[in-house]
Amino acid sequence: MKAKYETCIHVQEVGSYAVYVRPSCPKATMIKGVLVSSKKRCASCRNWKERTT
């Protein structure tokens, strides 16, 4: 089973430390003009929705 941050509809790309997310992500934080979240925050997110593709 894949982790939530690998299958969430809000995620654009997964980096080694940060998860790059879309503006619709409720756990997003703006760092240097880029929306990111952490893998730990994604694991505890209640708004996770599975990507269809």
C-alpha positions in Angstrom: 0.0 0.0 0.0 1.3 3.4 -0.9 1.6 6.3 1.5 -1.1 9.0 1.5 1.3 11.6 0.1 2.0 9.4 -2.9 -1.7 9.0 -3.8 -3.4 12.2 -2.7 -5.2 14.3 -5.3 -3.7 17.5 -3.8 -0.1 16.5 -4.4 1.9 17.7 -7.5 5.3 16.1 -6.7 7.0 14.4 -3.9 10.5 15.5 -3.0 13.0 14.1 -0.5 11.9 16.4 2.3 8.9 18.2 1.1 5.6 17.3 -0.7 4.8 19.9 -3.3 1.0 20.5 -3.2 -1.7 22.3 -5.1 -3.6 25.4 -3.7 -6.5 23.1 -2.7 -4.5 21.3 0.0 -5.6 22.3 3.5 -2.2 21.5 5.0 -0.2 23.7 2.5 2.4 26.1 3.7 4.0 28.8 1.5 7.8 28.6 1.6 9.7 30.9 -0.7 6.7 31.2 -3.0 6.1 27.5 -3.3 3.2 25.6 -1.6 4.6 22.6 0.3 3.6 20.2 3.1 5.5 17.6 4.9 5.2 13.8 4.6 4.2 13.6 8.3 1.4 16.3 7.9 0.1 14.4 4.8 0.0 11.1 6.8 -2.4 12.7 9.4 -4.5 14.6 6.9 -8.3 14.0 7.1 -8.9 15.6 3.7 -7.1 13.0 1.7 -8.7 12.0 -1.6 -7.3 9.3 -3.8 -6.1 10.3 -7.2 -7.9 8.4 -10.0 -5.0 8.2 -12.4 
